[in-house]
Amino acid sequence: MSTTDKRVRDYCLRTNIDLILIGIVVAGYSYPVDGATTENTTTVTHEESQAEVAVHAVFFPWFAQLLGIVVYYVLSRYARAIPFTAMMFLIGLAIGIAVELSPNETKNVAAASADIWMQIPGELLLMIFLPGLLYVDAYGIDVHLFFKSFSQVFVFAFPMVLAGTALTALVAYYIFPFQWPFDLCMTFGAILSATDPVAVAVLMNELGAPPRLRMHISGESLLNDGSAYVFFNIFRARFLYDLMIPDVGQNIGWGEGFKLFFQLSLGGVCIGTAFGIGTVLVLHMLKHRLSGEDSVNQVVLSISVAYLTFFSSELSGCSGIIGVLFLGLTVKALGENLINNTQLMTHFWEITEVLLNTLLFTLAGCVFGGMLVDSDKQHEGNEAIFEPQDWGYLFVLFLLLLAIRFFLIFAFYPLISVIGIGTSWQEAMFMSYSGLRGAVGLALALSLFAEVYEITSDAMYREFASKVFFFTGGIAMLTLIINAPTCAFVLKKLGLVTPTETRLKIMSKYRRRMIQHSLTEYVRLLADERFHDLDFTVVREHVPFLRDVTYEQLKAAVKRHEETTPPRSYKHPNLVNVLPYIYSRDEISEGEDRKAKKSRDGSICRRCNRKSLILVPRLPSVKKIPRNSARGSIWDLRKSEETKMEANEERLIFIKALRSAYHYLIEKGEVESRGFLPYSLFKSLDYALDKAARGQPLADWEALVAVSNSISSHVTMVLLRVKRVFRLSSISINEFHAELEHFGTLFLVQEVLAFIKAHEIAEKAFKDLSQGDGNGELTQAENIVLQESVHQIRLAEQAFDEFDEKEVQQIKSHYACNIILSRAAAYYERLSLQGLMSEREAGEFLEEVEQNILHTKECLDSSHAGELSEGHKLKMIPDDDWSPLHLRQRMAENVNEVKKDIDEI
């Protein structure tokens, strides 16, 4: 068994995800269809049957999305080389086989739903999938480079597509023994001429391929989808005319064929451009950038016009694909700067693309699997649709298509290398190899298959359509599982993404700047009173790139912190626990190392070798927190009703400021965006808001502790039951409770740190807003709210009194490591978004940071290697003009206190 298979198996065993999936599938397949007819059931009316069909059709697309999420998770963690769409095609194939094998009399909801989708008419299939997928491709292209390379892209899309269609048709006509009509062969060639660069485009972005190569591949795919659809419509009409069915197909001659070509292509360009200009005008009208509703309606507008453009073009006898393509290009060129929220627009279309691709490849697999079963059923009557040799012809076709693409690219190479933005032979080689087939080709083949089965019962023509879809689906599968995973290797071998010496120097420079940035962030944390006593041995252990920081680099970071901080807000960082380790690392005695190692090998550290079971800690009860009379003294004052009402309004404003402060901490990486910590923080504000709305004073700390205790009590009960059910005898009950207590402390410390910082941020914003009118004085109501906030901070700080100071210091230090690592990751993400690094370059570092964060969270060490005693730290403090003298004084005071404690003992 391979390492990947073992990891997947272990993951399934740990999470029971296999049982969950099996349960979902079994539940769906075992639920009977109410309208299924048996000998003991009565016949339902036609209207009731139609209603049932409509209801059952909803199940399949969303079940496919659920399967897609599971497939994405497994592939992204354990098998990145396998293309997502290929795996969804295989899963769809299994579903299609299961649907066809299930008897009609006992067909359940899941099988009935899939069966409905497998019988959707061809035109409806094109209408569902193509507009969304094509608009994504058109809107995501670099318009400047596209028009600059338009002459090359035009050659790729029209002359080369027509030549490829003809050569593929000759293969089907002369090599295949199926005796297809030549018009069907040309239709088949047009279907296989549409390339799909999705998998390759993602790969090139990750590896940082040249922009010219990315434009050639994406631009070719963009236009050859349109040209292939034009040729598909022409030759499909000729093929359907051979069926001799009235009002089906059209006998198109050469002259009429050229006329229809220009009508489809130029008509689509005009309609798409007209819709695009209209869309730009509406985008201009929805110009309230601060209005969320305007931004949402802009997104709704984009998807609406995409589908309406396709429908209008088809209704007018033009190409819907070309119409949508030029719609997207027009909006991108003229309306991109009119979009209020570009992130919202981008994310919406990314989601749409995932939904459509997942459903399309799953549905194609279902149809493919259904045809295989139908073929086996008919084989018993000696009328098999697919013979064993068909699989051999599929591989022959794959090799011939690859040869045809190489031939066409290099046949046109003398022309495309001197026009537009030019190209190189290495780029031509990669373009030849990366011509994948995918979404558009599958959609066209599906539509032809569905249309033929709908309009005729002739077994011969149905067999023709089935074989066309079989070969199209097979070619799409082979290119996805052979070409796509090996494209990275081909790119590197051709030297298209090989990092040059200059690039390596740039990456090294970025890393040095990241270290400077992280060190400055560390210094800022040391200037924060919440983190003034951080243990540098913890930081050195869990933030690898700060291990070799020099004394001069620290001085520079302190100077940057001073220069970038407003003088009024500047606080000197506490370097007591940093300088002794940085100034002279080599002077640490071996005895200190042994002492630290011995401390780490204690009872707490022994638990570090196994994974913790505790996910949510239990917090100390709020009743144990001492309550002084500060709040009572505030509200015992005699105040007018007007002041009380004003205080109520100011209190509601302050709670909103707290919510904004928590979001700010999440954005800055100080609070995780997911998990129980942000949930408890925001939930406490909901309870505090309810009390404030009733005129009661600010009480978000009490609410926070109540929420945390509610969560921890339920989680503790669940964990105890898990221990009992699974008989985790390797963990004693004492260790279990000790670990629970440790994580309770960890969770509380993190809550207190976030709570205090959020109140400080909210207080500053509240004061700045209140004093911004030029008066400079706070009203009585504003002072009341600020005093309540101070009281809440005191309650939070008093929670620390219940825990060991050393334990709190270690938790703070680990928490600070997470903050530093998160901000370092954000630094690289910014470089990637700015285009200074490729996704692959940034991704490698982000994976490293993710592992360091995970290791920091799982660490339970009470001390780390190289920890110095207070006396030894005093000796290591540098005696120079820069190091503050108060450091030595503070260290000396600490040593004297330790000596007094020893004397007393």
N, C-alpha and C positions, 0 to 999 in steps of 0.2 A: 504494500500500500504506500502511495506517495505521501510526502509531507503535507501537501495541500489537501488530499483526501482525508488524512488523519485529522487535520485541523477542522475541516468541515464536520466530520463525524463527531469530534469532541465538542464542537460548538452546539451541534444539535442535541447531544446528550445533556449538556449543561443547561440549555434553555428550553428543552422539550419542544423546539420549534417544529420538529418533524411531526410530533403528535398533534400539534395545533393545526398544521396544514392539512394533515390527513383528516382531522375532525371537520375542518371547513369543507374539504372536498366531499367527504362522505355525507355531511349534512346537506350539501347542495344536491348531490346526486341521489340521495335517498328520499328527498321530499317529492312526493308524487304530484303530477300535474292534475289539477282538479278536472280538467276537461278531457283527460285521456279516455278513450272509448274502450270498453271491454264488453264481454258478453253480459255482464251483470249490471251495466250502467246504462242509463237512458241517453238518448241523443240530445245534445245541446243545440240551441238555436245558433244560427249563423252569426248574429250580433254578439252573442256571448262568446263564441269562439274567437271572433275578432278582438274582443276586449281582452281575452286571455292572452292572445298572441302579443298584443301591445304591452301588457304587463310583464310577460316573461322576457321580452326582448331587452328590458332594462338590465337584467341580471348579468349577461355575458360581458359587456364592455367594462363594467366596474370590477367584476371578478378577474378579468384579464389585467386590470391595473393593479389589483392586490397581488396577483402572482408576479407582476413586473417588479413591485417593490421588494418582494422576497428575493427574486433573481438578482436584482441590482445589489442588494446587501451582500449576498454570498459571493458574487463575482467581484465586487469592489474590494472585499476583504481577503478573499482566498484564491481567486482565479482571474486576475485582471486581463490576462491575455485572451480570454474568451469573449467575443463580441456579444453585447447584450441582445441585439436584434436576432442574432443567430440562435441564441438560447430560447428566446420567446417563440421563434419559428418551430423549434423542436417541441416545446411544451404545447403549442397549438396543434402540432401533428399528433401528439398523444391524445389530446382532447378530441380531435376529429375522429380518430380511430375509435375511441370510447363511445362517442355519440353514434357513429354508424353501426357499432356492434350492439347497442342497446335496442331492444324491441320497441316498436312504435306504440304498442299497447301499454307498456309500462314506463314510457319515457317520462323522466322527472323534470323539475324546473330547470336545472342547469343544462341538461341535455337538450331540452326544448328550446331554451334561449340560444344556445350555440347553433342549433339547427336553423333557427330563424335567421341568424346572421349569415349563415353559410348559403342561404338562398336569397339574399338581397339582390335586387336588380343591378346590372352593371352601371347604369348611369347614376344611380343613387350612391353606389360605392365611390365613384369618382367625385361626386359632389361632397361626400363626407370627408374624404381624406386629402384630396389634392389642394384645395384652396389654402388650408392652414399650413400644410407642409411647404408649399411653394412660397407663400408670403414670408415665412421664416427665412428661407434661403435668400430671397430678394432683399429683404430689409436688413439682413445681417452682412451684406457685402460692402466692401469698400468702394464707394461710388467713384471716387477720384481715379483709383487704379483701374476700375472696371472700364470707364470710358477711355482711359489712356491705352488700355490693351484691347479695346473693342474689336479692332481689325483681326487680331489673333483669335479672340473668342468666337467671332463670326465664322472664321474658317473651321474652328473646332465644331461649331454647332450645326452648320448647314452643309457645306460640301462634304465634310468628313462623316457626318451622320448619314447622309444619303449614300455615300460610298460604303459605309459600314452596314447599312440596311441591305444594300444590294448583295454584298459579299456574304452576309449571314443568310440571306435568302437562298443564295446559290448552294450553300452548305446544306440547308434544309431540303432543297429541291433535288440535289444530285446525290448527296451522301446518305441522307435518311431514307429508309425504305418504306415510308408511310404513304407515299403518293399524295402528298398535300397539293392542293391547287397553288399555282405560283403566287396568286394574290394573298393567300394565307401565309405563304413563305415570306413575302414582303412585309405583311403585318407582323409576323414573328420577328423579323429583322428589326423593324421599327421599335418593337417592345424592348428588345435587348440592346438597343442603341442608347437608352436613357441610363446614364451613370448616376451613382449615388455616393457623394464624397463625405457623408456624415462621419463615418468611423475614421476616415483618413484625415479629415479636417481637424477633428479633435486631437489626433495623434500629432499632426504638424504643429498645432498650437502648443502642445505640451513640449515638443522637442525644439521649438523655435526654428522651424523651417523658413527659408527665405520668403519674404512677402510676395515676390514675383511668382514663385511656384504655387503658393497658396491661392493667388488670384487666378492663375491658369486653371487649376483644378476646380475651384468653386465657380468661376465664371463659365467654364465649359459646361459644368453640370447645370448651371442656371439656364443657359440658352438651349442646351441640347434636350432638356426636358420639353421645352416648347416645340422645337423642331421635330423631335421624335413623335410628339402627340399629333402634330400636323400630318406627318407621313402615316401614322397609325390610323387617323380618321379617313384618309384617302383610300388606303388599301383595305381597311376594314369594310368600308362601304362597298368596294368592288367584290370582296369575298362574300359578304352577306347577300349581295345581288345574285350570286350563284345558287343560293338556296331556293330561288324561284318562288319566293313568298311575296304577295302584293304589299307594296309600301314599305318594304324592307330592303335596305341597301340601295346602291345606285351604280349604274354602269358608266363609269367615268373614263373618258378617253384622255389622250395625251393633252390636247388643247384645254379641255375642261379641267384636267388635273392641274395644269399650271395656273389656271384661273382660280381654282379652289385653293391652291397653295397660297397665293397672294391674298386671297380673301381671308383665309384662316389666320395667316401670320400678320399681315398689315392691319386687318380689322381688329385683331386682338391688341396690337400695339396702340391703336387709336382709342379703343374703349378703355384699356388699362390706364393710358395717360389721362384721359378725360376724368375717369373716376379718381385718379391720383390728385389732379388739380383741385377737384371738388373737395377731396379729403383734406388737402392742405388748407383750403379756405375755412373749413369747419374747425380744423385744429387752431387756426388763428383766432377764431371767435371764442373758443374755449381757452382763454388766455389768462385766467385767474390762477397763477402758479401756487398761491397759498391755499387754494380751494381743493380739498381732497376730492370733492364730487366732480370737479372739472377734469381732474387727472383720471379718475375712473371712467368717465364718459369718453375720454380720448381713447382709452384702451378698448372700450366697447365699440367705438367707431371703427377702429382698425380691423377688428375681426368681422364686423358687419360688412364693411365694404369689400373685404377679401372674398367672402362668399357671394355677395351680390354681384361683384365683378365677374366672377366665374360663371354664375348663372346667366347674367345678361349677355356675356360673350357667346355662350353656347346657344342661347335663345336666338341670337342674331346671326347664327351660322358662322361664328368666328371661333378662334381658339381660346378657350377659357384659361388654359395654362399660360399662354403668352400674355393674356390680359392681366392675370394676377401678378406675373413677373414684372410687367411694366408699371403696374400699380405700386408694387413695393419699391421699385427703383425711383419712381417719381416722389413718393412720400419720403424716402430716405434722402434724396437729393435736395428737395425743397422744404420739407416739413420737419426735419430732424430737430432743428433748433426751436421749433414751436411746441415741442412736447414738454409738458410741465414736469413730469416725473419720469425720467428716462429709465430709472431702475425698475419702476413698476411696469412699464411697457416691456422692457427686456425680459423680466422674470415671468410675466404673463405668457409671452410667446415661447419661452423655454419650456414652461409647463405644458403649453398646448402641443409643442413638438413631441414631448415625451409621451403624452396621452395618445396622440395619433399614431406615432410609430409603434408603441406597445400594442395598441389594438390592431393595427394593420398587419404586423408580422404574426401576431397570435391568430388572427382570422385567416391569414394565408396558410399558416400551418394546419389549421383546422380543415380547410378545403383540401389541402394536399393529402392529409391523412384520410379524409373521407373518400377521396378518389382511389387511394390504395386499397381501402376495404371494398369499395365497389368493384374494383378490378378483380380482387380475389373471389368475390361472390359470382361475378360473371365468368370467371375462369372455369367454374364447375360446368357451365354450359358451353365451354369451348369458345367463348366470346370475350376473352380477356382484353381489357383496355391497355394494360401495361404488361409487357413481356420481360423476362430477365435481361434480355439483350438491351432493353431500353436504358438500363442503368449504365451499361457500357457506352451507349451512344451519348449519354449525359456527360461522361468524362471526356469523350472525344470532342464533344461540342465545347466543353470548357477550355480544352487546349487550343482548339481552332479559334475560338473567340480571342484568346490571349494573343495568338499569332496574328490575327486580323488587326487587333489594336496596335501591336508593335509595327506592323506593316504600314498602317495608315498614319501613325504619328511620324514615322521617319520618312514616309513618302511626302508628307507636307512640311517636313523639317526645314528644307532650304527656304521655304517661304516664311514660315512662322518665326524663324530665327532672325529675320532682318526687318520685320514689321512690328508695329506696336512697341512693347517694352522688351522685345527680344526673348531669347531663351538659350539654354545650353544643352549639350547632349546628355549631361547627367539628369537635368530636369526632364528631358524628353523620355529618358529611360524610366524614370519614376512614374511619369504620367501614363506610360504604356502599361506598367505593372499595376497601378493603383486604380484601374478602371472598374470599380466595384459596381454591382447591380443591386438595386434595393427597392425603395419605397414606390417610386413612380412606375417602374417596370412591373412590379407586383400588382399595383392598382390597375394598370392597363390590362394585364393578363386576367386578373380577377373579373374585370368588367366584361371582357370578351367571353370568358367562360360562362358567366351568369347570363349574358345576353343570348348566347347560342342555346343554352338549356331552357331559356324562357320562350323563345320564339319557334323552336322546332323540336320534334321528338325523333328526328332522323338519327339513328345510332351512329352512322358514319361521321356526320358533322359534329355530333356530341363527342365522339372519340377524338376528332381533330382538335376541338377546343380543350379537351382534357389533357391531351399531350402537349399542347402549347403551354398550358399552365404548369404542367409537370416539369417541363424543361426550364421554364422561366423561374419557378421556385427553386429548382435544383441548382441552376446557375447562381441565383442570389445566395443560396446557402453555401455553395463552394467558394465563391469570392469572399464571403464573410468569414469562413473558417480557415481559408488558406491564404488569401491575399492580405486581408486586413491585419491578422496578427504578425505577419512577416514584413509589413511595410516599414516598421521601425528599423529592422535589420537592413533592408534595402536602402533606406535613407542614409544610414550611417556608412554603409559600404560605398555608396556613391559620393560620400564626403559632403553631403548637403547640410548636415547638422553637426559635423565634427567640430568640437570647440577649439578655436584657434588659441594660440598663446596669448594674444591680446584679450580674447574673451575670458580666459582663465584669470588674467590680471584684473580685469574688471570685476569678476566675481569675488576675487580676493579683497579688492577694495571695498566692495559692498559689505563683505563680512566684517572687515575692520570697522566700518562705520556702524554696523549693527552692534558690535561690541561696545563702541563708544556710546551709542544710544542706550543700550541696556545698562551700562554702568552709570550713566546719568540718571536713568530711572531708579536705579538702586539708591543713588545718593538722595534723590528726592524722597524716597520712602524713609530713609534715615532722618530726614528733616521733619517728617511727620511724627507727631507725638505718639501716635498709635504704634509706630514701628521703630521707636528710638532704641530699643534693646535687641534688635535682630542679631541672631547668632551667625557669624560669617561662615563657620564650618558647615552649617546647613546649606547656605547659599552656594558655597564652593562645591558641595557634594551634588546638588541637584541642578545647578546651572553651569554646565560644563564650560561654556565659553567665557565665564568669569573666573575660572580657576587660576589662570596665569596672568591675571591683571597685575600690572606693576604699580609701584608707588607713584611714578610720574603720571601714569594714566589716571590714577585716582585723583591726584591734584588737579589735572585738567578737567575731570568730570565735576569736581566741586566748583571749579571756576566757571564752567558752563552753566551749572545750576544757579550760581549767583548772578551771572549775566542775563539769564533768561527769566529770572523771577523778579517781579516788581519789588522795589525796595521795601514797600510797606508790608508785603507779604513774606519777605525772605526770613527764613529760619536756618541757622547753621546746622548742618547734619551732625548727628552724634556718631563719631568715628571710633569710639572706645573699643568696640568689638571688631573693628576692621583693620586698623593700622598695625596692631601687633602681628597679624598674619601676613599682611602684604609687604611690610617693610623688610622683614628678614625671615623668609620661609626656611632657609637652610639651617637656622639656629634652633629649630624646634628639637628638643631632645628626644631620644628614643624612649626614654622613660615616660614622657608625656604621651607618646603614641601608644605605648603598651597600656597606660592607664585608661586612655580613651577607648581602646579596643576592649579592655576588660569591662568597661561600663556598657559598651554596646552589646556585649554578649549576655546581658542580664535577662531578666524574665520578659521584659517588654519586647526586646529585640528578637527573642526566639520566635515570637509570633510573626515576625516580618517575612519568614520564609514561606508562609502559606497565605493564600488569598483570604481576605476578610470576608466574613459573611454579613457584616453589618452594613446596610446601605443608608439607613436613616437613624441618627442617634436619638437618645432620650435626653431631654433637657431637664435641669432642675426646676422644681415648681416655682411659680412666680410668688407663691406665698412665703418662700424663704427669703425673698429679697427685702431688705429693710425699707420701710417707707417712712420718710420724714414728713414733716408738716408743711413742706414747701407749697404743695398744691393747695392744701387747705388754706394756707395763709394768703394765697392769691385770691381765692374765691370768698374768703371771709371779709375781704374789704368791701366797704359800701360803695357800690358803683351805680350809676344811673342806668336805667333801662336802655338808653341810647348807646352807652358804652358797651353794654352786654351784647346788644345786637351787632354793633360794629365788630366786637371781638369774635362773634360767631362767624361773620363773613371773612374776617382776616384768617381765622383758623382753617376755614375751608380752602382758602388760597394757599396757606402754608402746607396743607396736606398734598395739594396738587404739586407744589414745589418739591416735596419729598418724593413723590412718584417720579418726577422728572429727574431728581438726583439719583434715584436707583437706576433709571435707564442710562444715565450718564456713567455710572459705575460699571454697568454691564458693557457699555460701549468701550470703556477704557480697560476692560479685562480684569477689573478688581472683583467683580462678582460674575459668576458663571451665568450664562443665559438660559440654562436648563437645570433641572433638578429641584430639590426641595428647598434650597436656600432662597432663590428668587421667588418661588411660590409662597413661602412663608412671609417674606418681606412685603410683597404686594398684597397678600391676603390680610396682613395686619393693617394696612392702610384702608382696606375696605371696611374693616370693623371700626377703625378710628374715625372714618368718614361718617359712619352711621351714628356714632356717639356725638360727633361734632354737629351733625345736622339736628340733633335734639337739644343743642345748647350746652352739652357737657364739655369739660376741658379736654385738651389733647391727651391721649392715652394710647399711643401706638406701641410703646414698649410692652405694656401689659397685654395688649392684643397680640403682639409678636410672640410672647412667651406662651400665651394660651394656644395659639395656632401650632406652635412647635410641639408643645406637650400633647396636643391632640394627634398630631402625626406620629410622634414617637411612640405613644402608647399602643396605637394600632400596629405599627411596624414591629414593635417588640413582641407583641402577642403572636404575630404571624411568624416571626423568626423562631420563636420558641416552639411553635407547632412544626415548623420545618425541621428543626433539630430533632424533635420527637419522632416525626414521621419517617425521616430518612436515617434516623439512628446514627447521628454523627458522633459516634463514641470517641473519635480522636480528639474531640474538643470537650473538655470538662465544663461543668456548669459554672465553675469559678472563672475559668478563662473566658467563657462566653459572656458573663456579666462584666468582667474586667474590660473586655474589648468593647462591650456596649457602653460602659462608662467613659472609656477613652474617646469614642466617637461622639458621645454626648458633649463632652468638653470641646472637642474639635468643632462641632457644629455651632455651639454657643459662642465660642470665640469668634468664629467667622461672622456670625450674626451681629455680635456687638461691634466688631470693626466696621462692618458695612453700615450698621445703624448709626454709629457716631459720625462717620464721614458724611453720610447722607444728610444728617441734621446740620452739620457744619456748612455743607454746600447750600442747603435750603435756607439757613439763617443768613448767609451772605447774600444770596439772591433776594431774600425778603427785605433785608436792610437796604440794599442798593435800589430796589424798586420803591421802597417807602421814602427814601431820602433823595430820590431823583427829582423831586419837584422843586429843589432849591431851598427848601425850608431848613433841612439839615437836622430836624428833630423828629423823633418817633412819637406817634400818638399814644394815648394811654392804652387803647385796644391793641396796638402793635406790640407794645411792651409786655402786655399780658401774654400774648401768644409766644413771644420770644422767651419769657420766663418759664412758660410751660415746656418749651423745647429744652431749655437748660435742665429742668427737672427730669425730663425723660432721659437725657444723656446721663445724668447722675445715677438714675436707676440702672441703666445699662452698665455703667462702670462698676457699680457695686456687685454685679454678678461675677466679676473677676475674683472677688474676695473669697469665694468658696473653693477656688482651685489653687493648686500648687503653682507658685510663680515660675519655676523652671519649666513646668509642663506648658504653661501659657506661652512662655517665650519660644519654646520649640514649635508650638502650633503656629504662632505668628510668623516664625521664620519660614516654615513650610508654605504658609499662605502667601508670604511675600515672594517666594520662589515662583509660585504659580502666576503671580501678577507680572513678574519680570519676564517669564517665558511667554506669557500671552501677549505682552507688548512687543517682544521681539518678533513673534509670529506676525503681529499686525504690521510691523515695519516691512517685512518681506512681502506681505500681501499688498501693501501700498506700492512697492516697487513693481510687482506684477501687474497691478491695475494701471500703472503709469506706462507700462510697456518697456520698462527698463530690464525686466527679467522675463524669461519664458515661464510658462506654467510648470514645466517639468523642473526647471532650476529652482523655482520657489517651492514646488511641491516636495522636493527632497529635503529641504530644510524644515518645512512644516511637519513632515512625518517625524523627523528627529525631535522637534519640539513636543509633538504630541506624546511621544514615548517618554520624554523627560517629565512632562506633566503627569502622566499616568504613574510613573515611578514615584514621583513626589507624593501623590495622593495615597499610595499604598504603603509608604514608608512609615514605620512606627518606632524608629530609633529615638531613644532619649538623648543620645549624644552621638557625635560623628568624629571621624578620624582627625587627629591633629588638634583636638581641643586643648587649649592652654589654661593653666590655673590663673587666678587673678594676679598673683605675684609675678608669674612669668610674663603675663601681658604687660605689666608695668615696665619690665626690662626691655620689652620689644618696642615700646613707644619711641619713635624717632625723636631725637633731640636736635631739631633744626628750627629755622625761623618760621617755617610754614605751619608746622603742627601746632595747634592751639595748646597753650600751657594748661588750660583747665582740664585737658584730658589726663595729664599726669596727676593733677591734683585729685580728680575724681577717682582715678585708679588707686591712688594712695589711700583715699578715704575708704574705698571698698576693701582693701587689704587690711586696714586697721579694724574695720568692723568684723572681718572674718577672724582676726586674732582675738578680739574680745569674746566672740562666741566660743572659741576654743578654750579660752581661759575659764569661762563660766562653766563649760562642760567638765 
